[in-house]
């Protein structure tokens, strides 16, 4: 996630961002801040789920149970 992603999510949450010309004009309400934090958390969960999906499988050595990345991705996304 880069600065542009964060700024986009802040605007999506209704946060008025300061500008170089008006640095003191940035403001937000608590609901906007909560919405922003939800967007950030969702973006991070999705990033981690995509990493998990790229993992074909792994074997838990003590039990021998095979762990598939797609199952982990579903758990990260709350789809289990």
Secondary structure, DSSP 4 states (H G I P E B T S, - for coil): --HHHHHHHHHHTTPBPP-STTGGG-B--HHHHHHHHHHHHHHHHHHHHHHHHT--EEEETTTTEEEEHHHHHHHHTT--
